[in-house]
């Protein structure tokens, strides 16, 4: 009886994540893909489905030959979408790199702090999550605008003669993304660095290795799983970010999240918007697969 209960429990533990994935990822993705194969119509909702489950499986199979990829072809004809994809990837990549450069010293300092102080430092890192994300982005508008706090500080210190134009530029987008996603980079790095055996550094220094060389040859390689995890946690949501480029970047900032918003709400072209979202999802799957391969190789090396 105990073995039967244990077997059922193990199966339940496996089934729950797959059920969650099916319900909240695969099902919505299928709905979006279904809309992307539809045609635009003046109706509510504003598309005409190519196939419907109301016709049963026989009707569904008969419609397979009518599937059209015109919406995906349209994305290749209009350079707006290609430029939006490229711009989103570039902005996300630069933001991820800047976040890593800022987060690594923070995580390293947290890992080297006394053990009794580390929980407090972790709490301070996640403290911004206690405030609404939208409010925090709006706060940066007050800081970065020409008459904002940042320019007023520089003017009072006589470092500049005229206010800097930061708001409604890509620089403001970088600042917003780095600030908003910094905890997502710090926490995986701290987790990797905190588990590192400090005697390895001591052994390297005893063998005559300078501190900087010991860091690059011992500390950093051991923290690579945290680096990869943090980069994925920042890069993936940053690619599809909408709020930050819309509020801080202005009309000149081109990102795929803003393009999706305009297609869905302004142009009311749901099929094309769904095609854009499907391509975006496929783009984001690439770093996820890369991360899983890195994790698998790291586990093999650990064994």
C-alpha positions as CSV (number, residue, x, y, z in Angstrom):
1,X,0.0,0.0,0.0
2,X,2.9,2.3,0.9
3,X,4.6,1.6,-2.5
4,X,1.3,2.3,-4.3
5,X,0.8,5.6,-2.5
6,X,4.4,6.6,-3.2
7,X,4.0,5.8,-6.9
8,X,0.9,7.8,-7.2
9,X,2.6,10.7,-5.4
10,X,5.6,10.6,-7.7
11,X,3.3,10.6,-10.8
12,X,1.3,13.5,-9.3
13,X,4.5,15.5,-8.8
14,X,5.3,15.0,-12.5
15,X,1.8,15.5,-13.8
16,X,1.2,18.9,-12.1
17,X,4.0,20.8,-13.9
18,X,3.0,19.4,-17.2
19,X,-0.7,20.2,-16.6
20,X,0.3,23.7,-15.6
21,X,2.4,24.0,-18.8
22,X,-0.5,22.7,-20.9
23,X,-3.1,25.0,-19.4
24,X,-1.2,28.3,-19.2
25,X,1.3,28.0,-22.0
26,X,0.4,25.5,-24.8
27,X,-3.3,26.3,-24.8
28,X,-2.9,30.1,-25.0
29,X,-0.2,29.6,-27.6
30,X,-2.5,27.4,-29.7
31,X,-5.2,30.1,-29.5
32,X,-2.7,32.8,-30.7
33,X,-1.5,30.5,-33.5
34,X,-5.1,29.8,-34.5
35,X,-5.8,33.6,-34.7
36,X,-2.6,34.1,-36.7
37,X,-3.9,31.7,-39.4
38,X,-7.2,33.7,-39.6
39,X,-8.1,36.6,-41.8
40,X,-9.0,40.1,-40.7
41,X,-12.7,41.0,-40.5
42,X,-14.8,43.9,-39.4
43,X,-16.4,42.1,-36.5
44,X,-16.1,41.3,-32.9
45,X,-13.6,39.7,-32.5
46,X,-12.0,41.3,-35.6
47,X,-11.0,38.1,-37.4
48,X,-12.6,35.3,-39.3
49,X,-11.3,31.9,-38.0
50,X,-9.9,29.5,-40.6
51,X,-11.1,26.5,-38.5
52,X,-13.4,26.0,-35.6
53,X,-14.0,23.1,-33.2
54,X,-17.7,23.6,-33.6
55,X,-17.4,21.6,-36.8
56,X,-15.9,18.7,-35.0
57,X,-12.8,16.8,-35.9
58,X,-14.0,16.0,-39.4
59,X,-14.6,19.7,-40.1
60,X,-11.2,20.5,-38.6
61,X,-9.4,18.0,-40.8
62,X,-11.2,19.3,-43.9
63,X,-10.0,22.8,-43.2
64,X,-6.3,21.9,-43.0
65,X,-5.8,22.4,-46.7
66,X,-7.1,25.9,-46.4
67,X,-4.5,27.0,-43.9
68,X,-2.8,30.2,-45.0
69,X,0.5,31.7,-43.9
70,X,-0.2,35.0,-45.5
71,X,0.1,36.9,-42.2
72,X,3.6,35.5,-41.7
73,X,4.5,36.4,-45.3
74,X,3.3,39.9,-44.7
75,X,5.8,40.2,-41.8
76,X,8.6,39.7,-44.3
77,X,7.2,42.3,-46.7
78,X,7.0,45.1,-44.2
79,X,10.5,46.2,-42.7
80,X,8.8,47.6,-39.6
81,X,8.4,44.2,-38.0
82,X,12.0,43.0,-38.9
83,X,13.4,46.3,-37.5
84,X,11.3,46.0,-34.4
85,X,12.6,42.4,-33.8
86,X,16.2,43.5,-34.3
87,X,15.8,46.6,-32.2
88,X,14.2,44.6,-29.3
89,X,17.0,42.0,-29.3
90,X,19.7,44.6,-29.4
91,X,18.2,46.7,-26.6
92,X,17.5,43.6,-24.5
93,X,21.1,42.3,-25.1
94,X,22.7,45.7,-24.1
95,X,20.4,46.0,-21.1
96,X,21.3,42.4,-20.0
97,X,25.0,43.2,-20.3
98,X,24.7,46.4,-18.3
99,X,22.6,44.6,-15.7
100,X,25.2,41.9,-15.4
101,X,28.0,44.4,-14.9
102,X,26.1,46.1,-12.1
103,X,24.6,43.0,-10.5
104,X,27.8,41.0,-10.3
105,X,29.7,43.2,-7.8
106,X,26.4,43.5,-5.7
107,X,26.0,39.7,-5.6
108,X,29.7,39.2,-4.9
109,X,29.5,41.6,-2.0
110,X,26.4,39.9,-0.6
111,X,28.1,36.5,-0.8
112,X,31.1,37.8,1.0
113,X,29.1,39.5,3.8
114,X,28.7,37.9,7.2
115,X,26.1,35.2,7.2
116,X,23.9,37.0,9.7
117,X,23.7,40.0,7.4
118,X,22.9,38.1,4.2
119,X,19.2,37.7,4.7
120,X,18.8,41.4,5.2
121,X,20.8,42.1,2.0
122,X,18.6,39.7,0.1
123,X,15.5,41.5,1.5
124,X,16.8,44.8,0.3
125,X,17.3,43.4,-3.2
126,X,13.7,42.3,-3.4
127,X,12.3,45.3,-1.6
128,X,11.4,47.1,-4.9
129,X,9.0,44.3,-5.7
130,X,6.9,45.6,-2.8
131,X,6.0,48.6,-4.9
132,X,4.0,48.5,-8.1
133,X,6.1,48.1,-11.3
134,X,4.2,50.8,-13.0
135,X,4.7,53.3,-10.2
136,X,8.5,52.7,-10.3
137,X,8.6,53.3,-14.0
138,X,6.6,56.5,-13.6
139,X,9.1,57.6,-10.8
140,X,11.9,57.5,-13.4
141,X,9.9,59.9,-15.6
142,X,10.1,62.4,-12.7
143,X,13.8,61.7,-12.3
144,X,14.9,61.9,-15.9
145,X,12.7,64.6,-17.4
146,X,14.5,67.9,-18.3
147,X,13.2,69.6,-15.1
148,X,13.6,66.4,-13.1
149,X,15.7,65.5,-10.0
150,X,18.7,64.2,-12.0
151,X,19.1,67.4,-14.1
152,X,18.4,69.6,-11.1
153,X,21.2,67.8,-9.2
154,X,23.7,68.2,-12.1
155,X,22.7,71.9,-12.5
156,X,23.1,72.6,-8.8
157,X,26.6,71.0,-8.9
158,X,27.5,73.1,-12.0
159,X,28.4,70.0,-13.9
160,X,26.1,71.0,-16.9
161,X,24.9,74.3,-18.2
162,X,21.6,73.0,-19.7
163,X,19.3,70.1,-18.9
164,X,20.2,66.8,-20.5
165,X,17.7,65.2,-22.8
166,X,17.4,61.7,-21.4
167,X,13.7,61.0,-21.3
168,X,12.2,59.7,-24.5
169,X,15.5,58.2,-25.7
170,X,17.0,54.7,-25.7
171,X,19.2,55.7,-22.8
172,X,16.1,56.1,-20.6
173,X,14.9,52.6,-21.8
174,X,18.3,51.1,-20.7
175,X,18.0,52.8,-17.3
176,X,14.5,51.6,-16.8
177,X,15.2,48.0,-17.9
178,X,18.4,47.7,-15.8
179,X,16.7,49.1,-12.7
180,X,13.5,47.0,-13.1
181,X,15.3,43.7,-13.8
182,X,18.3,44.1,-11.6
183,X,17.0,41.8,-8.8
184,X,16.4,39.0,-11.4
185,X,20.2,39.2,-12.1
186,X,21.4,39.6,-8.5
187,X,19.5,36.7,-7.0
188,X,20.8,33.9,-9.3
189,X,24.3,35.3,-9.1
190,X,24.1,35.5,-5.3
191,X,22.8,31.9,-5.2
192,X,25.8,30.6,-7.2
193,X,28.4,32.7,-5.4
194,X,27.1,31.9,-1.9
195,X,27.5,28.2,-2.5
196,X,31.1,28.5,-3.7
197,X,33.7,26.9,-1.5
198,X,35.9,29.7,-0.2
199,X,38.9,27.4,0.4
200,X,39.4,27.2,-3.4
201,X,40.3,30.9,-3.5
202,X,42.6,30.4,-0.5
203,X,44.3,27.5,-2.2
204,X,44.8,29.5,-5.4
205,X,46.3,32.4,-3.4
206,X,48.6,30.0,-1.5
207,X,49.9,28.8,-4.8
208,X,50.8,32.4,-5.8
209,X,47.8,33.3,-7.8
210,X,47.0,37.1,-7.6
211,X,43.5,38.0,-6.4
212,X,42.4,39.2,-9.8
213,X,43.7,36.1,-11.5
214,X,42.1,33.9,-8.8
215,X,38.8,35.6,-9.5
216,X,38.8,35.0,-13.2
217,X,40.2,31.5,-13.0
218,X,38.2,30.2,-10.0
219,X,35.3,32.5,-8.9
220,X,33.9,33.5,-12.2
221,X,33.9,30.0,-13.8
222,X,32.1,28.6,-10.8
223,X,29.5,31.4,-11.1
224,X,28.7,30.8,-14.8
225,X,25.5,28.9,-14.1
226,X,24.2,31.9,-12.1
227,X,25.4,34.3,-14.9
228,X,23.5,32.3,-17.5
229,X,20.4,32.0,-15.4
230,X,20.4,35.7,-14.6
231,X,20.9,36.7,-18.2
232,X,18.0,34.5,-19.3
233,X,15.8,36.0,-16.6
234,X,16.6,39.5,-17.8
235,X,16.9,39.1,-21.6
236,X,13.7,37.1,-22.2
237,X,11.2,39.5,-20.6
238,X,13.2,42.5,-21.8
239,X,12.8,41.5,-25.5
240,X,9.0,41.7,-25.2
241,X,8.9,44.7,-22.8
242,X,6.2,47.2,-23.5
243,X,5.7,49.5,-20.4
244,X,9.3,50.8,-20.1
245,X,9.8,51.7,-23.8
246,X,6.3,53.2,-24.0
247,X,6.7,55.4,-21.0
248,X,10.5,56.2,-21.0
249,X,11.4,55.7,-24.7
250,X,8.6,57.7,-26.3
251,X,7.5,57.4,-29.9
252,X,11.0,57.0,-31.4
253,X,11.8,53.8,-29.5
254,X,11.0,50.8,-31.7
255,X,10.4,47.5,-29.8
256,X,8.2,44.6,-30.7
257,X,6.1,45.0,-27.6
258,X,5.0,48.4,-28.7
259,X,4.4,47.1,-32.2
260,X,2.2,44.4,-30.8
261,X,0.2,46.9,-28.8
262,X,-0.4,49.1,-31.8
263,X,-1.5,46.2,-34.0
264,X,-3.9,44.8,-31.4
265,X,-5.4,48.0,-30.1
266,X,-4.9,50.7,-32.8
267,X,-5.0,48.8,-36.1
268,X,-7.3,46.1,-34.7
269,X,-5.3,43.6,-36.9
270,X,-5.4,40.6,-34.6
271,X,-4.2,38.0,-37.2
272,X,-1.0,39.9,-38.0
273,X,-0.5,40.7,-34.3
274,X,-0.8,37.0,-33.4
275,X,1.7,36.2,-36.1
276,X,4.1,38.7,-34.6
277,X,3.6,37.2,-31.2
278,X,4.2,33.7,-32.5
279,X,7.5,34.6,-34.1
280,X,8.5,36.5,-30.9
281,X,7.8,33.3,-28.9
282,X,9.9,31.2,-31.2
283,X,12.8,33.8,-30.9
284,X,12.6,33.5,-27.1
285,X,12.6,29.7,-27.2
286,X,16.1,29.8,-28.6
287,X,17.8,31.2,-25.4
288,X,15.7,28.9,-23.2
289,X,16.9,25.9,-25.1
290,X,20.5,27.2,-24.9
291,X,20.1,27.7,-21.1
292,X,18.8,24.1,-20.7
293,X,21.7,22.7,-22.7
294,X,24.2,24.7,-20.5
295,X,22.4,23.4,-17.4
296,X,22.5,19.8,-18.6
297,X,26.3,20.1,-19.4
298,X,26.9,21.6,-16.0
299,X,25.1,18.7,-14.3
300,X,27.1,16.2,-16.3
301,X,30.3,17.9,-15.3
302,X,29.1,17.8,-11.7
303,X,28.6,14.1,-11.9
